[in-house]
Structures are given as C-alpha cells and as structure tokens.
Amino acid sequence: MDEQEETSRPPGGLVEVVLYLSPGSPTSGKARRNLDAALQDYDPASYRLIVRDVSQDVAESEADHIVFTPTLIVRHALAPCTLVGDLGDTATVIAMLGLGGREKS
Amino acid sequence: MSVVEKIPTGVPGFDVISHGGIPKGRSSLIVGRSGTGKTILGLQIASYTARHGIKTLLIAVEESADDLISTGDNLGLDLSGAIASGMLRVTDASRQMEGPMVVSGEYDISGLVHRVQAISKQHGSQVVILDSATALFSPRPPQELLRSLFTQLIHSFRRLQLSSVVLAEAAEDYGQLTTLGVEDFVCDMVVILRNVVDGERRRRSLEISKYRGSGHYKGEFPSTITTRGLTIFPLDARDRPDAHTSERYSSGSPGLDAMISGGLFRDSIVIVRGPTGSGKTMLAGQYARAGAVRGEKVVYYGFEEPKGILVRNFAAIGMPMDELERAGNLHIICRYPEAMGLEDLLVTLRMGLEEIEPALVVMDSISSIEHSSSEKGFRQFMIGLASLLREHARGALLTQTVIGSEAATHTAPYLSTIADAILALDYSVGPGDLARTLRVLKMRGSSHVTYPYRLEITQGGLQVEPPTVRPPSAAAHRSRAGDGIPPPSPGVPERPLQGLRVLLVEDFSDAREIVTTILERAGAEVTPSGSSSEALEKIDASVPDLIVADIGLPKEDGIEFIRRVRARSGREATVPAVALTAWALPRDRARAKEAGFQAHLVKPVDPSTLVSVVGALAVRGSGDPKAT
C-alpha cells in the first residue's frame, strides 16, 4: 500500500472510499484532486479513504478486479459503486459517495 | 519460409494451417460472432501451453474466473489441474456485478497492465490469454481513446515479452472483423471463427486472415466443436513423413492385384465407384478381411446398413468377420451419417482412428454422406477426410455409388485428386446373369491393366478374372459378328481345327462361351463343362482329342483335374491339354506343366494364339492331325 489515509471511525455507518491510482499518471493526479475537493465539505469521521497504487497494491487490485485507473470504489450500506475516470464530474462523485447529511458542522 | 518463432497450440489442425502455431512474443487476435467458439479455442491454447511447460496467464473478463475454469474443466482441459501445478494462473478482470459502474472523464489501462506485469513476474508467465477485449472495453470508450487503450495494452504485453492471445467479438461473419473495430490493426495474427448456415446445416470454419512475418494456409477451413473442443480440418492433405514408400499390399483379390502390377501401394487412398449391385461392398469387405487376416488392424465404417445385416451378408458369401472382430483385428462400425453434421462426423472418425490406430480404413460408402450435404460441404468433408486418413492410416478404401455407367466417365476433380487409385465397377444385363466388370481408372505410380476384367461373385468374395479375349485395341480389329472376337489373321486357314474334338473346362459362363466360339469358328467340336467333376463325366462318356482347362476352378481346380485325368489308364491319360488361366507367374506355368498340361496360355489370350497352340498340340500330341 503506497499511500493510505484513514479517518477516525465514526459511530454509525462508515463509508469506505477506495481510490486506485497509477503512479505518475496526470489523470490519476487529477482524480485525486477532484476526490479531495468532493470530500472537503463532509465530516471526515463519516468515511474512510484508502488510496492505492496499482503498481504496488497488486493483490488488492486483483481482488477488486481493477482494469482502468483511476477507479473509485465506494462501499456503504448499499451495493458498492464503481466510478472509472478522472472524477471531474463532481455531481456524480458526490451522488455516489452518498454522504448527504454528513457535512462538516 | 517462416521467420517468426511459433508456439504450438495443440488445437487439432490449427498448427497445420498456421504453420506451427501462434507467434512467440507477439499478439494474436481470435474474432468471431457469439457462439463461434472463441473462448473454447482460447482455453484449449491455455491448457496446451500450460501442460507443455509454458506458464500461462488467463485473464477472465467476459465471465468470472471460476466460470471460465469450470468451462475448461468441462471440456476435459483440466484447467484446475494446470492451476494446481502452478503452470496456469487465472486472474479475474470481470466486471463486478453487485453494484453500478459509471465511466466519466479520462482514464487509462494502467490497472490491468500493472496487474499483468506483477503477476507475470511473480508467476513467470510467457503466454497471456485475454477473454475478451470486447468485454474489457464495455462500456465502449470513444473510438480514439479505445484505439489508444488497446494499443497500450498490446504494447505492454509485448514489452513484457508475453505471447498474447486476445479474443474479440465480431458483429457479423463476413464484414468488419470486430465490433470494436481496432484490434486487428494492432495484432500480428488474426484468426476468424465462423458459424454460418449452409443449406439446412450449420457450417463452422476457421480462417487466418493475417499473420505478420509468417506464411499460413489461406481461406476458410472446416471446423467443429465437440466435447473435446475445437477441431480444424486442414484442406491440405499432408503427407505422412514415411508416406513415400513403394511397398505394396494385397487388395484381397488376387485378380485385382494382378491388374495393378502386384497390389495397392501403402498409404494410398482407393476409391471404388460403381452402381448399386456392382459389388462395391463385397470388394470393400474382401479388402478389410484380407488386411485383418494378415494381422493388420482394420476399421470398417459402414454407412448404409446396420452392422448385423452387413456381417450376415458377408458371412453368406463366405467372408465371416466374427472371428476377426473377436481377435481385435477388425472393427466394424456402422452409423448413419445423415444423423450428424459433417464436421461432427469427421471428429467422430478422428476420435475412432486415434483410439483404434488402424492400418487400414474402409468407408462404405461416401455417397450416403454426399447425399446428405451441400456440394461445398461434401468437398470440404472429403478433403478433411483425406487428411485424416493420411494422418492416421496406412491405406484406405472408400466406396462411392454412382448412377449407370457414370463410374467410368465421371469423377469430381477433388475426388480424383484425393484418390491414389480409382476402381470402377460396372455390370451389363445380358440374357442370363449379370456380366460384371472391374476397370482400373487410375493407379498413381504404377502400371495397370486399362481394359475391364470380369467379376464374379463366388463363395469367398469377388473373383476377378481377365477377359478371355484381349479387347480389340482399335478399329483394325473389327468384329465380324459384333461379338468382340477378331477375325483370323491373314494367311491362316479359315478352319484349322476342322473336326478336332475339344473338351473345354471353364467355370465362367461368358468365358466358356467366348472360347467355345473361337474354337468352333476354327472348326473344332467343343464340349463345354463348368467344373472338374462335370468334365470327368464328359471324358467317361467320350475321350476328347484335346482338353482346354481353366486352373482357377471352384472346388477342384484345374491342376487337380488334370492330375486325375493323367492318373487314368485309358487313352485320356495322354490326351493333350492346354491350361488357359489368369495365373501367369513362372511358378504357375511350371506347376501346370508338372501336373500334366502340355501348354500354358495366359488370359486374356489372343484368339489366333489359342487356335494355333491348340492346333499344334493336337498334331504333336496324337500324331493324327485333325487340323488341316
């Protein structure tokens, strides 16, 4: 695992956000920035963000069937959602995160 | 000449048409519509390479890794075993179905490339098989991005020194190769699988449309899918490495062997053509039986009647097969080819030949296959069959039913090419029995008799005999009575055997008639008889001036007959005798003379020779010339 950031575990339903990136890829850098921007308004205690490097985290990539990068996987109470691409469509990203009501106070 | 290093695939027929397999270190594309067998072909290659020391990585995209392994195991490819041995590694890149997937913005294929890189390094993979590109790029990216992503993927395989096989969906059998429309530009080899409707049947085929840096067979090759996977039938009939032999073996009929200068060549394919009732099955049975009696393993495919009836009919004419089957030398397999597709029939035949490993194969008849398929389908079948036979047997005989006298006049060009020898059976309806004939139309690499021999169905099979009289070769020999018997040569008296009483012993009725006519026309009084016992009775009644006897008589042959005559105490002990026979070897001549014949004439005999020998012998033998 090249880089991993974890928020403190909140009480109640924790959303797991996993972002697979490719090292040195401009598109991956863009995705990371777009995700950070999308998450900035939400309470860090409501989600756990994991950022993985596909060149290092091979076992995890294989387990998650990763083909393209960037790929974002959001796991919450409902079925997991997958979003492939640079996460430039903020509205779609926010909708997939499902963090409505958990904004920072 | 091929300059590309190849990896054999083990897929039956594929390595033949690809001149050795897939290109090493390069990319191969297998395309086809849904249901053409792309996955099966991919799994066969994976299984073969893994089992032959080449570590292989299989990327499952279209279906899950577990489903793919299960498919392979069900085909008998033992993917699970290959995985357990460490030779095969399967990685799952299928789309996870439990949640939605959205594609938005830019992306690259680094995820898969890094996975492949890491796995191949850790596993030592040399071959990678991707099933499939179509599923991988679904939903489909914009064309430019798609081209870029696919090219990245293929180049990464190459950079990793992997030999890749990529499967891709086609929208149609003929037209744009793949639905994505980019893969074939990038790959070094392109294989097209098809499954089209041809008449009332589906016809599968495989074509290599592109192979950078390598030769390959062009065009579509018939293929089929069975429980053993995909099999391709190369149209090219490959020679066996040891096929160039001049060794001969008996056809089962001494008369036929004599016509073709001593027997059939090893590794040759013989086609026996003729109308219904001309004796094809009998000749086929005789051929099979002779091989089995010699101790060779023979497989007889009967396509026209149930086994029980076939075997019963053979037994009824003195060719029992039961014992040979019990001994394991003869395998009789009867089936109705109409019940299955031609490709499936070829696969069934291949499986049978691989299991039985016969020296000789009989198929009676290919016409039942011809009648249940399209012309193109039959042509492909026959060429595939020829390839199969040359690969698995040391000789084959196929029968073909034709209408009327077509046997001697018409042969489809591809059948003519396949056959090393073509025999034409025929018959004409005379006032009495059928007059059957056998003609050798073709015998590659051997001299052969070009005029028809006579055929008679006897106990023990077909008896092939030369015509009693050699047919006139040109208009110079015109028949006086239209009976084919030439007139006497100029300067020879019209009736040189006037008053000579000749006893003729000949079992063939037409031969009896012809010899009788020749001798009577020369003035002799001929007493014909059909067997040794009948001839002895005739002698008891009246001793002739001269005897003309065939050697190959039923029950008691001509040798035994003349011995009996010579053993008698009366005038018949010294009656001159002429053997008139197909047995032409020096030892046959010596045997005849030793038994008591004064002269030995070989069929077909020239009428003037017969008359002059009979005349000379009558003068010398009795001292009382009857000839004038």
Interface residues (C-beta under 8 A of the other chain):
Chain A: Y20 S22 S25 T27 S28 K30 A31 V54 S55 V58 S61 E62 D64 H65 I66 V67 F68 T69 P70 T71 L78 A79 P80 C81 T82 L83 V84 G85 D86 L87 G88 D89 T92 M96
Chain B: V61 T91 D92 A93 S94 R95 Q96 E98 G99 P100 M101 V102 V103 S104 G105 E106 Y107 D108 I109 S110 G111 L112 H114 R115 Q117 A118 I119 L136
